Amino acid sequence: MKRPDWMIVPTALAATLAIALAAHSETIQTPLSSTVTVTGTSGGAQPSQCGFISDAPNQVVVVDQPTPLRFKLQAQGQPTLWIQGPVNRCVMADSFSGGNIEIPGVWEQGTYSVYVGDMAQSGSPFTLSIIPEN
C-alpha cells in the first residue's frame, strides 16, 4: 500500500524532531552559581555497565578546576546514575533508597557525561540536581 505524497513531509519532520530531542543534552560549566536541575525519562535502548541508557548523555558537566559537587537523583523504577569522565562512577538505587541516589565528591578537571539509566530498560520520570557545595 502506497502512502499519499502529502504524508511524507509531516512524517519525516516528526522523525527528525524526535531524533533531535532524544540526542539533545545541555552542557554546564563550573563554577556553578546555583543548583542545576534536569528532568526527563530514565533509561534507553543502549545497554551499558550501568543499566540501560540513552544514546546521548542527559547532562554534560565541564569542570574547569577541582570542584565539590553533589549529584542527586530522584526517580522511580530501578534507576542508575552513570557519570563518565576523568572520574567514573556508577551508582544503582537499592531497595532502601526509594529510587534516590546521591553522589557527592570533589570532581577533577575535565568533561563529564551524566546518564540517568534504568536496570529494567523501562523509562521512568526523574529529577537530577547538580548542587555546588562549598
OpenMM code with the backbone's topology and positions (N, CA, C; nanometers):
from openmm import Vec3, app, unit

residues = "MET LYS ARG PRO ASP TRP MET ILE VAL PRO THR ALA LEU ALA ALA THR LEU ALA ILE ALA LEU ALA ALA HIS SER GLU THR ILE GLN THR PRO LEU SER SER THR VAL THR VAL THR GLY THR SER GLY GLY ALA GLN PRO SER GLN CYS GLY PHE ILE SER ASP ALA PRO ASN GLN VAL VAL VAL VAL ASP GLN PRO THR PRO LEU ARG PHE LYS LEU GLN ALA GLN GLY GLN PRO THR LEU TRP ILE GLN GLY PRO VAL ASN ARG CYS VAL MET ALA ASP SER PHE SER GLY GLY ASN ILE GLU ILE PRO GLY VAL TRP GLU GLN GLY THR TYR SER VAL TYR VAL GLY ASP MET ALA GLN SER GLY SER PRO PHE THR LEU SER ILE ILE PRO GLU ASN".split()
positions = [
    Vec3(0.0841, -0.1172, 0.0000),
    Vec3(0.0000, 0.0000, 0.0000),
    Vec3(0.0885, 0.1234, 0.0000),
    Vec3(0.0653, 0.2112, -0.0929),
    Vec3(0.1461, 0.3308, -0.1074),
    Vec3(0.0863, 0.4442, -0.0255),
    Vec3(0.1765, 0.5166, 0.0463),
    Vec3(0.1336, 0.6337, 0.1230),
    Vec3(0.1111, 0.7504, 0.0296),
    Vec3(0.0125, 0.8325, 0.0595),
    Vec3(-0.0049, 0.9547, -0.0207),
    Vec3(0.1179, 1.0448, -0.0033),
    Vec3(0.1569, 1.1143, -0.1105),
    Vec3(0.2753, 1.2003, -0.1076),
    Vec3(0.2664, 1.3080, 0.0001),
    Vec3(0.1492, 1.3583, 0.0302),
    Vec3(0.1357, 1.4656, 0.1294),
    Vec3(0.1721, 1.4183, 0.2699),
    Vec3(0.1787, 1.2876, 0.2958),
    Vec3(0.2129, 1.2356, 0.4284),
    Vec3(0.3642, 1.2253, 0.4498),
    Vec3(0.4419, 1.2306, 0.3440),
    Vec3(0.5865, 1.2105, 0.3561),
    Vec3(0.6519, 1.3227, 0.4359),
    Vec3(0.6209, 1.4470, 0.4069),
    Vec3(0.6850, 1.5598, 0.4752),
    Vec3(0.6511, 1.5616, 0.6241),
    Vec3(0.5233, 1.5516, 0.6660),
    Vec3(0.4970, 1.5516, 0.8099),
    Vec3(0.5627, 1.4333, 0.8826),
    Vec3(0.5660, 1.3171, 0.8190),
    Vec3(0.6280, 1.2001, 0.8810),
    Vec3(0.7782, 1.2215, 0.8964),
    Vec3(0.8436, 1.2719, 0.7945),
    Vec3(0.9878, 1.2976, 0.8001),
    Vec3(1.0190, 1.4054, 0.9030),
    Vec3(0.9376, 1.5089, 0.9095),
    Vec3(0.9576, 1.6159, 1.0066),
    Vec3(0.9436, 1.5638, 1.1495),
    Vec3(0.8447, 1.4836, 1.1748),
    Vec3(0.8246, 1.4270, 1.3083),
    Vec3(0.9404, 1.3368, 1.3485),
    Vec3(0.9903, 1.2564, 1.2562),
    Vec3(1.1034, 1.1683, 1.2856),
    Vec3(1.2293, 1.2486, 1.3146),
    Vec3(1.2544, 1.3525, 1.2372),
    Vec3(1.3714, 1.4377, 1.2587),
    Vec3(1.3638, 1.5072, 1.3933),
    Vec3(1.2486, 1.5589, 1.4293),
    Vec3(1.2308, 1.6261, 1.5577),
    Vec3(1.2505, 1.5282, 1.6731),
    Vec3(1.2001, 1.4081, 1.6628),
    Vec3(1.2155, 1.3091, 1.7690),
    Vec3(1.3625, 1.2731, 1.7886),
    Vec3(1.4377, 1.2586, 1.6808),
    Vec3(1.5804, 1.2275, 1.6909),
    Vec3(1.6555, 1.3441, 1.7526),
    Vec3(1.6239, 1.4656, 1.7122),
    Vec3(1.6927, 1.5830, 1.7656),
    Vec3(1.6662, 1.5995, 1.9151),
    Vec3(1.5443, 1.5773, 1.9587),
    Vec3(1.5124, 1.5903, 2.1007),
    Vec3(1.5788, 1.4810, 2.1822),
    Vec3(1.5840, 1.3596, 2.1287),
    Vec3(1.6457, 1.2489, 2.2019),
    Vec3(1.7957, 1.2687, 2.2167),
    Vec3(1.8604, 1.3310, 2.1195),
    Vec3(2.0045, 1.3467, 2.1221),
    Vec3(2.0482, 1.4759, 2.1911),
    Vec3(1.9546, 1.5569, 2.2377),
    Vec3(1.9867, 1.6865, 2.2949),
    Vec3(2.0253, 1.6731, 2.4417),
    Vec3(2.1407, 1.7266, 2.4749),
    Vec3(2.1789, 1.7374, 2.6149),
    Vec3(2.2465, 1.8712, 2.6334),
    Vec3(2.2269, 1.9294, 2.7485),
    Vec3(2.2839, 2.0592, 2.7801),
    Vec3(2.4258, 2.0422, 2.8326),
    Vec3(2.5055, 2.1460, 2.8205),
    Vec3(2.6384, 2.1489, 2.8796),
    Vec3(2.6423, 2.2631, 2.9790),
    Vec3(2.6899, 2.2324, 3.0997),
    Vec3(2.7089, 2.3357, 3.2004),
    Vec3(2.8565, 2.3364, 3.2385),
    Vec3(2.9007, 2.4490, 3.2924),
    Vec3(3.0407, 2.4620, 3.3296),
    Vec3(3.0515, 2.5149, 3.4713),
    Vec3(3.1502, 2.4623, 3.5444),
    Vec3(3.1755, 2.5103, 3.6798),
    Vec3(3.2607, 2.6363, 3.6709),
    Vec3(3.2552, 2.7211, 3.7708),
    Vec3(3.1795, 2.7042, 3.8947),
    Vec3(3.0306, 2.7321, 3.8723),
    Vec3(2.9472, 2.6587, 3.9429),
    Vec3(2.8027, 2.6787, 3.9357),
    Vec3(2.7631, 2.7835, 4.0397),
    Vec3(2.6789, 2.8762, 3.9999),
    Vec3(2.6322, 2.9779, 4.0944),
    Vec3(2.5111, 2.9289, 4.1733),
    Vec3(2.4420, 2.8278, 4.1195),
    Vec3(2.3254, 2.7710, 4.1877),
    Vec3(2.3033, 2.6281, 4.1385),
    Vec3(2.2089, 2.5601, 4.1997),
    Vec3(2.1755, 2.4227, 4.1629),
    Vec3(2.1208, 2.4171, 4.0205),
    Vec3(2.1650, 2.3192, 3.9451),
    Vec3(2.1124, 2.2933, 3.8111),
    Vec3(2.0209, 2.1722, 3.8218),
    Vec3(1.8984, 2.1847, 3.7690),
    Vec3(1.8005, 2.0761, 3.7755),
    Vec3(1.7651, 2.0309, 3.6343),
    Vec3(1.7681, 1.8996, 3.6144),
    Vec3(1.7363, 1.8386, 3.4861),
    Vec3(1.6242, 1.7380, 3.5094),
    Vec3(1.5222, 1.7390, 3.4241),
    Vec3(1.4157, 1.6395, 3.4328),
    Vec3(1.4090, 1.5636, 3.3018),
    Vec3(1.3529, 1.4447, 3.3087),
    Vec3(1.3405, 1.3647, 3.1880),
    Vec3(1.2892, 1.2261, 3.2185),
    Vec3(1.3191, 1.1337, 3.1293),
    Vec3(1.2797, 0.9943, 3.1439),
    Vec3(1.4061, 0.9098, 3.1481),
    Vec3(1.4163, 0.8245, 3.2483),
    Vec3(1.5356, 0.7422, 3.2666),
    Vec3(1.5432, 0.6324, 3.1611),
    Vec3(1.6623, 0.5748, 3.1520),
    Vec3(1.6808, 0.4583, 3.0668),
    Vec3(1.6967, 0.4919, 2.9205),
    Vec3(1.6943, 0.3877, 2.8413),
    Vec3(1.7102, 0.3986, 2.6971),
    Vec3(1.7342, 0.2607, 2.6398),
    Vec3(1.7677, 0.2560, 2.5134),
    Vec3(1.7854, 0.1280, 2.4448),
    Vec3(1.9288, 0.0771, 2.4504),
    Vec3(2.0220, 0.1620, 2.4926),
    Vec3(2.1643, 0.1276, 2.4912),
    Vec3(2.2032, 0.0518, 2.6182),
    Vec3(2.2445, -0.0762, 2.6089),
    Vec3(2.2919, -0.1453, 2.7283),
    Vec3(2.4297, -0.0924, 2.7676),
    Vec3(2.4536, -0.0802, 2.8976),
    Vec3(2.5826, -0.0326, 2.9468),
    Vec3(2.6174, -0.1067, 3.0754),
    Vec3(2.7337, -0.0793, 3.1297),
    Vec3(2.7732, -0.1386, 3.2568),
    Vec3(2.6924, -0.0828, 3.3727),
    Vec3(2.6110, 0.0193, 3.3444),
    Vec3(2.5314, 0.0843, 3.4487),
    Vec3(2.3835, 0.0856, 3.4088),
    Vec3(2.3345, -0.0265, 3.3595),
    Vec3(2.1946, -0.0355, 3.3184),
    Vec3(2.1749, 0.0113, 3.1752),
    Vec3(2.0513, 0.0329, 3.1390),
    Vec3(2.0176, 0.0801, 3.0049),
    Vec3(2.0163, 0.2322, 3.0058),
    Vec3(2.0819, 0.2919, 2.9063),
    Vec3(2.0937, 0.4370, 2.8983),
    Vec3(2.0539, 0.4838, 2.7592),
    Vec3(2.0375, 0.6148, 2.7449),
    Vec3(2.0095, 0.6724, 2.6135),
    Vec3(2.1401, 0.6864, 2.5356),
    Vec3(2.1285, 0.7134, 2.4072),
    Vec3(2.2465, 0.7302, 2.3221),
    Vec3(2.3272, 0.8543, 2.3599),
    Vec3(2.2601, 0.9576, 2.4059),
    Vec3(2.3263, 1.0830, 2.4427),
    Vec3(2.3136, 1.1048, 2.5934),
    Vec3(2.4115, 1.1698, 2.6550),
    Vec3(2.4007, 1.1958, 2.7989),
    Vec3(2.2843, 1.2893, 2.8298),
    Vec3(2.2305, 1.2759, 2.9498),
    Vec3(2.1242, 1.3652, 2.9944),
    Vec3(2.1796, 1.5031, 3.0299),
    Vec3(2.3073, 1.5064, 3.0649),
    Vec3(2.3723, 1.6321, 3.1014),
    Vec3(2.5220, 1.6167, 3.0791),
    Vec3(2.5890, 1.7239, 3.0386),
    Vec3(2.7341, 1.7278, 3.0287),
    Vec3(2.7817, 1.8366, 3.1237),
    Vec3(2.8818, 1.8025, 3.2057),
    Vec3(2.9361, 1.8971, 3.3025),
    Vec3(3.0845, 1.9145, 3.2727),
    Vec3(3.1258, 2.0397, 3.2513),
    Vec3(3.2659, 2.0718, 3.2290),
    Vec3(3.3192, 2.1332, 3.3581),
    Vec3(3.4160, 2.0651, 3.4177),
    Vec3(3.4763, 2.1109, 3.5429),
    Vec3(3.6106, 2.1737, 3.5081),
    Vec3(3.6256, 2.3050, 3.5376),
    Vec3(3.7476, 2.3753, 3.4981),
    Vec3(3.8596, 2.3664, 3.6013),
    Vec3(3.8274, 2.3314, 3.7240),
    Vec3(3.9257, 2.3066, 3.8295),
    Vec3(3.8592, 2.2165, 3.9318),
    Vec3(3.9341, 2.1446, 4.0154),
    Vec3(3.8703, 2.0560, 4.1126),
    Vec3(3.7574, 2.1286, 4.1874),
    Vec3(3.6387, 2.0686, 4.1818),
    Vec3(3.5175, 2.1355, 4.2307),
    Vec3(3.4315, 2.0387, 4.3112),
    Vec3(3.3866, 2.0813, 4.4310),
    Vec3(3.2940, 1.9970, 4.5067),
    Vec3(3.1507, 2.0094, 4.4510),
    Vec3(3.0952, 1.8970, 4.4094),
    Vec3(2.9592, 1.8908, 4.3561),
    Vec3(2.8881, 1.7703, 4.4154),
    Vec3(2.7575, 1.7806, 4.4262),
    Vec3(2.6721, 1.6681, 4.4667),
    Vec3(2.5725, 1.6435, 4.3547),
    Vec3(2.5709, 1.5195, 4.3034),
    Vec3(2.4720, 1.4774, 4.2042),
    Vec3(2.3614, 1.4052, 4.2815),
    Vec3(2.2395, 1.4542, 4.2705),
    Vec3(2.1270, 1.3971, 4.3446),
    Vec3(2.0168, 1.3586, 4.2458),
    Vec3(1.9825, 1.2302, 4.2449),
    Vec3(1.8815, 1.1778, 4.1525),
    Vec3(1.7611, 1.1282, 4.2297),
    Vec3(1.6440, 1.1698, 4.1868),
    Vec3(1.5177, 1.1187, 4.2399),
    Vec3(1.4416, 1.0602, 4.1213),
    Vec3(1.4089, 0.9302, 4.1314),
    Vec3(1.3435, 0.8633, 4.0189),
    Vec3(1.2612, 0.7458, 4.0680),
    Vec3(1.1776, 0.6970, 3.9786),
    Vec3(1.1005, 0.5766, 4.0049),
    Vec3(1.1674, 0.4619, 3.9307),
    Vec3(1.1148, 0.3418, 3.9476),
    Vec3(1.1703, 0.2267, 3.8774),
    Vec3(1.2982, 0.1787, 3.9429),
    Vec3(1.3943, 0.1378, 3.8608),
    Vec3(1.5245, 0.0886, 3.9075),
    Vec3(1.6340, 0.1779, 3.8492),
    Vec3(1.6428, 0.3032, 3.8948),
    Vec3(1.7332, 0.3987, 3.8315),
    Vec3(1.8808, 0.3730, 3.8613),
    Vec3(1.9623, 0.4204, 3.7695),
    Vec3(2.1069, 0.4207, 3.7874),
    Vec3(2.1561, 0.5604, 3.7512),
    Vec3(2.2709, 0.5952, 3.8045),
    Vec3(2.3340, 0.7212, 3.7689),
    Vec3(2.4776, 0.6899, 3.7288),
    Vec3(2.5099, 0.7148, 3.6029),
    Vec3(2.6417, 0.6842, 3.5493),
    Vec3(2.7075, 0.8144, 3.5066),
    Vec3(2.8214, 0.8428, 3.5667),
    Vec3(2.8969, 0.9629, 3.5356),
    Vec3(3.0292, 0.9178, 3.4744),
    Vec3(3.0517, 0.9548, 3.3485),
    Vec3(3.1724, 0.9171, 3.2748),
    Vec3(3.2610, 1.0386, 3.2559),
    Vec3(3.3878, 1.0247, 3.2861),
    Vec3(3.4826, 1.1346, 3.2681),
    Vec3(3.6153, 1.0948, 3.3275),
    Vec3(3.6946, 1.1937, 3.3719),
    Vec3(3.8213, 1.1611, 3.4369),
    Vec3(3.8019, 1.0722, 3.5603),
    Vec3(3.6893, 1.0903, 3.6276),
    Vec3(3.6491, 1.0028, 3.7384),
    Vec3(3.5177, 0.9390, 3.6954),
    Vec3(3.5099, 0.8062, 3.6934),
    Vec3(3.3878, 0.7368, 3.6529),
    Vec3(3.3162, 0.6841, 3.7762),
    Vec3(3.1853, 0.7013, 3.7776),
    Vec3(3.1053, 0.6488, 3.8876),
    Vec3(2.9755, 0.5907, 3.8318),
    Vec3(2.9384, 0.4758, 3.8852),
    Vec3(2.8097, 0.4136, 3.8542),
    Vec3(2.7454, 0.3767, 3.9860),
    Vec3(2.6270, 0.4313, 4.0107),
    Vec3(2.5549, 0.4007, 4.1342),
    Vec3(2.4143, 0.3567, 4.0959),
    Vec3(2.3714, 0.2473, 4.1580),
    Vec3(2.2372, 0.1941, 4.1335),
    Vec3(2.1547, 0.2086, 4.2601),
    Vec3(2.0302, 0.2480, 4.2447),
    Vec3(1.9420, 0.2598, 4.3603),
    Vec3(1.9151, 0.1207, 4.4170),
    Vec3(1.9071, 0.1112, 4.5477),
    Vec3(1.8742, -0.0173, 4.6099),
    Vec3(1.7329, -0.0113, 4.6675),
    Vec3(1.6897, -0.1192, 4.7260),
    Vec3(1.5523, -0.1264, 4.7762),
    Vec3(1.5284, -0.0336, 4.8950),
    Vec3(1.6339, 0.0137, 4.9600),
    Vec3(1.6181, 0.1018, 5.0759),
    Vec3(1.6170, 0.2492, 5.0391),
    Vec3(1.6635, 0.2831, 4.9191),
    Vec3(1.6794, 0.4238, 4.8808),
    Vec3(1.5535, 0.4867, 4.8224),
    Vec3(1.4560, 0.4056, 4.7857),
    Vec3(1.3337, 0.4597, 4.7273),
    Vec3(1.3568, 0.5288, 4.5939),
    Vec3(1.4573, 0.4847, 4.5199),
    Vec3(1.4847, 0.5448, 4.3896),
    Vec3(1.5722, 0.6689, 4.3966),
    Vec3(1.6274, 0.6990, 4.5151),
    Vec3(1.7123, 0.8164, 4.5309),
    Vec3(1.8592, 0.7759, 4.5298),
    Vec3(1.9391, 0.8541, 4.4605),
    Vec3(2.0823, 0.8313, 4.4532),
    Vec3(2.1516, 0.9652, 4.4782),
    Vec3(2.2565, 0.9640, 4.5597),
    Vec3(2.3381, 1.0836, 4.5796),
    Vec3(2.4843, 1.0466, 4.5627),
    Vec3(2.5559, 1.1289, 4.4864),
    Vec3(2.6988, 1.1097, 4.4675),
    Vec3(2.7689, 1.2425, 4.4962),
    Vec3(2.8210, 1.2578, 4.6173),
    Vec3(2.8976, 1.3784, 4.6477),
    Vec3(3.0455, 1.3555, 4.6163),
    Vec3(3.1184, 1.4622, 4.6015),
    Vec3(3.2623, 1.4485, 4.5835),
    Vec3(3.3256, 1.5728, 4.5288),
    Vec3(3.4574, 1.5721, 4.5284),
    Vec3(3.5340, 1.6764, 4.4625),
    Vec3(3.5712, 1.6196, 4.3260),
    Vec3(3.5248, 1.6837, 4.2223),
    Vec3(3.5394, 1.6337, 4.0867),
    Vec3(3.6601, 1.6976, 4.0214),
    Vec3(3.7462, 1.6143, 3.9632),
    Vec3(3.8670, 1.6601, 3.8962),
    Vec3(3.8319, 1.7378, 3.7703),
    Vec3(3.9276, 1.8174, 3.7227),
    Vec3(3.9104, 1.8928, 3.5999),
    Vec3(3.8834, 1.7973, 3.4844),
    Vec3(3.7888, 1.8334, 3.3991),
    Vec3(3.7579, 1.7526, 3.2823),
    Vec3(3.6113, 1.7637, 3.2439),
    Vec3(3.5723, 1.6850, 3.1459),
    Vec3(3.4346, 1.6831, 3.0969),
    Vec3(3.3685, 1.5530, 3.1397),
    Vec3(3.2498, 1.5655, 3.1982),
    Vec3(3.1757, 1.4509, 3.2494),
    Vec3(3.0434, 1.4383, 3.1736),
    Vec3(3.0144, 1.3182, 3.1262),
    Vec3(2.8849, 1.2866, 3.0658),
    Vec3(2.8014, 1.2153, 3.1708),
    Vec3(2.6809, 1.2661, 3.1953),
    Vec3(2.5946, 1.2136, 3.3005),
    Vec3(2.4740, 1.1454, 3.2356),
    Vec3(2.4572, 1.0168, 3.2685),
    Vec3(2.3464, 0.9376, 3.2145),
    Vec3(2.2564, 0.8931, 3.3282),
    Vec3(2.1262, 0.9100, 3.3114),
    Vec3(2.0285, 0.8541, 3.4045),
    Vec3(1.9740, 0.7282, 3.3385),
    Vec3(2.0147, 0.6143, 3.3917),
    Vec3(1.9771, 0.4869, 3.3328),
    Vec3(1.8686, 0.4163, 3.4117),
    Vec3(1.8399, 0.2946, 3.3693),
    Vec3(1.7415, 0.2114, 3.4381),
    Vec3(1.7830, 0.0653, 3.4184),
    Vec3(1.7831, -0.0114, 3.5240),
    Vec3(1.8229, -0.1517, 3.5160),
    Vec3(1.7244, -0.2353, 3.4353),
    Vec3(1.5978, -0.1973, 3.4343),
    Vec3(1.4941, -0.2774, 3.3696),
    Vec3(1.4618, -0.2306, 3.2280),
    Vec3(1.5344, -0.1350, 3.1751),
    Vec3(1.5122, -0.0798, 3.0416),
    Vec3(1.3759, -0.0117, 3.0278),
    Vec3(1.3097, 0.0115, 3.1397),
    Vec3(1.1826, 0.0837, 3.1338),
    Vec3(1.2069, 0.2279, 3.1750),
    Vec3(1.1463, 0.3186, 3.1076),
    Vec3(1.1661, 0.4598, 3.1371),
    Vec3(1.0738, 0.5075, 3.2475),
    Vec3(1.1289, 0.5852, 3.3376),
    Vec3(1.0518, 0.6448, 3.4467),
    Vec3(1.0913, 0.7912, 3.4589),
    Vec3(1.0005, 0.8751, 3.5067),
    Vec3(1.0357, 1.0164, 3.5250),
    Vec3(1.1477, 1.0317, 3.6279),
    Vec3(1.2358, 1.1301, 3.6039),
    Vec3(1.3426, 1.1567, 3.7009),
    Vec3(1.3655, 1.3063, 3.7151),
    Vec3(1.4276, 1.3417, 3.8273),
    Vec3(1.4785, 1.4758, 3.8514),
    Vec3(1.6221, 1.4611, 3.8992),
    Vec3(1.7125, 1.5219, 3.8264),
    Vec3(1.8538, 1.5205, 3.8606),
    Vec3(1.8933, 1.6612, 3.9013),
    Vec3(1.9541, 1.6738, 4.0194),
    Vec3(2.0044, 1.8025, 4.0664),
    Vec3(2.1557, 1.7951, 4.0761),
    Vec3(2.2211, 1.8980, 4.0253),
    Vec3(2.3665, 1.9093, 4.0381),
    Vec3(2.3893, 2.0302, 4.1277),
    Vec3(2.4414, 2.0024, 4.2466),
    Vec3(2.4439, 2.1009, 4.3534),
    Vec3(2.5891, 2.1410, 4.3823),
    Vec3(2.6185, 2.2723, 4.3733),
    Vec3(2.7521, 2.3164, 4.4115),
    Vec3(2.7652, 2.3110, 4.5642),
    Vec3(2.8782, 2.2631, 4.6129),
    Vec3(2.8995, 2.2555, 4.7571),
    Vec3(3.0237, 2.3347, 4.7927),
    Vec3(3.0182, 2.4021, 4.9051),
    Vec3(3.1336, 2.4821, 4.9495),
    Vec3(3.1931, 2.4256, 5.0747),
] * unit.nanometer
topology = app.Topology()
chain = topology.addChain("A")
for resn in residues:
    res = topology.addResidue(resn, chain)
    for name in ("N", "CA", "C"):
        topology.addAtom(name, app.Element.getBySymbol(name[0]), res)
